[in-house]
């Protein structure tokens, strides 16, 4: 073959490679870029791209726009690639998995806490989760991060800090314990187990009649995502998912083995500081401790709608067993995962007519798995999705809603309200705890070695 023919063949082969590989890639890249740009614009309009809790931070100077972070995210809608750079599209959906951080080949993304300085509902804490009141720690959901893995890590870290301080001190006297823990969810149990490991005396106060914290209020058989959690005392959770019942059984086994001192049915009504100790008052009496770890979660008391008829017995604020409701006309109020999971569970029971009402124009906070489970139910009209709507009045046989400026009346037997909870923030303020929007400069960085704890892993 002469040189000219060989060069021509090379040109033809190169052109074919470009046509077969490069052109489709460029077309796909442009299509995805346009889609993500539109999503980014919509998210900015709705205020979904702002860092208010756990949040993926992208270093644009290092990002190569490969999209690995987008593909790795279990929630799928959090990140996108715009203009060749990864960007946050729906920050509210980030729950702190940090899968995007692990998938990035150039280390251009990090999942951590967003800007909490404007959050009036988040206590200001240092890297050890200690508040502005020395000896008082806040761990778990009340501190701004979700996921069981984060709760366990925070409860352990707070008590490890206390254990270092306790070295060389004698036992607590006058009926006191080294650490009083409020809340028997994953964060509180982790704190108690760490206290046992470090030979600190402890008491756990739990307002419910059983353990579990937020997990206790999940619907029956709900799957709980845990993601390889290392528990104190050498135990771990290795499966990606556990049922609610399996997880609670495992926690009960740990409690029995460690002989944790848990007092159930003890709602804390007051906390005060006396000299160098804390005093918590419950229906069972006074409890004294050198240090206090609050693992209360963010449920608190259910947030009410504040409408006429809300006091009717058909209005509920949690759903434990969807199978108990069949052949009913049901209204679910809320736009988060709890509301969507309730709607899904109730829609799967025979004869139910389920309406999901949400005040915004999109369901922006739900996990991708719930979004995928809800979509076919809506398509088959097993769930009537009523967006941009708000409850105006609850009647004995119906509910009146404002739907896009038009008043409608929906026949109804039961109303389930999932509008979040009102955390006990007033009690914290009374004893001097500062919050994100009140923190003094540098208050969130008092610890000389705890800054890394603001990361989710």
Rosetta blueprint (number, residue, H / E / L):
1 X L
2 X L
3 X H
4 X H
5 X H
6 X H
7 X H
8 X H
9 X H
10 X H
11 X H
12 X H
13 X H
14 X H
15 X H
16 X H
17 X H
18 X H
19 X H
20 X H
21 X H
22 X H
23 X H
24 X H
25 X H
26 X H
27 X H
28 X H
29 X H
30 X H
31 X H
32 X H
33 X H
34 X H
35 X H
36 X H
37 X H
38 X H
39 X H
40 X H
41 X H
42 X H
43 X H
44 X H
45 X H
46 X H
47 X L
48 X L
49 X L
50 X L
51 X L
52 X L
53 X L
54 X E
55 X E
56 X E
57 X E
58 X E
59 X L
60 X L
61 X L
62 X L
63 X L
64 X L
65 X L
66 X L
67 X L
68 X H
69 X H
70 X H
71 X H
72 X H
73 X L
74 X L
75 X L
76 X L
77 X L
78 X L
79 X E
80 X E
81 X E
82 X E
83 X L
84 X L
85 X E
86 X E
87 X E
88 X E
89 X L
90 X L
91 X H
92 X H
93 X H
94 X L
95 X L
96 X L
97 X L
98 X L
99 X H
100 X H
101 X H
102 X H
103 X H
104 X L
105 X L
106 X L
107 X L
108 X L
109 X E
110 X E
111 X E
112 X E
113 X E
114 X L
115 X L
116 X L
117 X L
118 X L
119 X L
120 X L
121 X L
122 X L
123 X E
124 X L
125 X L
126 X L
127 X L
128 X L
129 X L
130 X E
131 X L
132 X L
133 X L
134 X L
135 X L
136 X E
137 X E
138 X E
139 X L
140 X H
141 X H
142 X H
143 X H
144 X L
145 X L
146 X L
147 X L
148 X H
149 X H
150 X H
151 X H
152 X H
153 X H
154 X H
155 X H
156 X H
157 X H
158 X H
159 X H
160 X H
161 X H
162 X H
163 X H
164 X H
165 X H
166 X H
167 X L
168 X L
169 X L
170 X L
171 X L
172 X L
173 X L
174 X L
175 X L
176 X L
177 X E
178 X E
179 X E
180 X E
181 X E
182 X E
183 X L
184 X L
185 X L
186 X H
187 X H
188 X H
189 X H
190 X H
191 X H
192 X H
193 X H
194 X H
195 X H
196 X H
197 X H
198 X L
199 X L
200 X L
201 X L
202 X E
203 X E
204 X E
205 X E
206 X E
207 X L
208 X L
209 X L
210 X L
211 X L
212 X L
213 X H
214 X H
215 X H
216 X H
217 X H
218 X L
219 X L
220 X L
221 X L
222 X L
223 X E
224 X E
225 X E
226 X L
227 X L
228 X L
229 X E
230 X E
231 X L
232 X H
233 X H
234 X H
235 X L
236 X E
237 X E
238 X L
239 X L
240 X L
241 X E
242 X E
243 X E
244 X H
245 X H
246 X H
247 X H
248 X H
249 X H
250 X H
251 X H
252 X H
253 X H
254 X H
255 X H
256 X H
257 X H
258 X H
259 X L
260 X L
261 X L
262 X E
263 X E
264 X E
265 X L
266 X L
267 X L
268 X E
269 X E
270 X E
271 X E
272 X E
273 X E
274 X E
275 X L
276 X L
277 X E
278 X E
279 X E
280 X E
281 X E
282 X E
283 X L
284 X L
285 X E
286 X E
287 X E
288 X E
289 X E
290 X E
291 X E
292 X E
293 X E
294 X E
295 X L
296 X L
297 X L
298 X L
299 X L
300 X L
301 X E
302 X E
303 X L
304 X L
305 X L
306 X L
307 X L
308 X E
309 X L
310 X L
311 X L
312 X L
313 X L
314 X L
315 X E
316 X E
317 X L
318 X L
319 X L
320 X L
321 X L
322 X H
323 X H
324 X H
325 X L
326 X L
327 X L
328 X L
329 X E
330 X E
331 X E
332 X E
333 X E
334 X L
335 X L
336 X L
337 X H
338 X H
339 X H
340 X H
341 X H
342 X H
343 X H
344 X H
345 X H
346 X H
347 X H
348 X L
349 X L
350 X L
351 X L
352 X L
353 X E
354 X E
355 X E
356 X E
357 X E
358 X L
359 X L
360 X L
361 X L
362 X L
363 X L
364 X L
365 X L
366 X L
367 X L
368 X H
369 X H
370 X H
371 X H
372 X H
373 X H
374 X H
375 X H
376 X H
377 X H
378 X H
379 X H
380 X L
381 X L
382 X L
383 X E
384 X E
385 X E
386 X E
387 X L
388 X L
389 X E
390 X E
391 X E
392 X E
393 X E
394 X E
395 X L
396 X L
397 X L
398 X E
399 X E
400 X E
401 X E
402 X E
403 X E
404 X L
405 X L
406 X E
407 X E
408 X E
409 X E
410 X E
411 X E
412 X L
413 X L
414 X E
415 X E
416 X E
417 X E
418 X L
419 X L
420 X L
421 X E
422 X E
423 X L
424 X L
425 X H
426 X H
427 X H
428 X H
429 X H
430 X H
431 X L
432 X L
433 X L
434 X L
435 X E
436 X H
437 X H
438 X H
439 X L
440 X L
441 X L
442 X L
443 X H
444 X H
445 X H
446 X L
447 X L
448 X L
449 X L
450 X L
451 X H
452 X H
453 X H
454 X H
455 X E
456 X L
457 X L
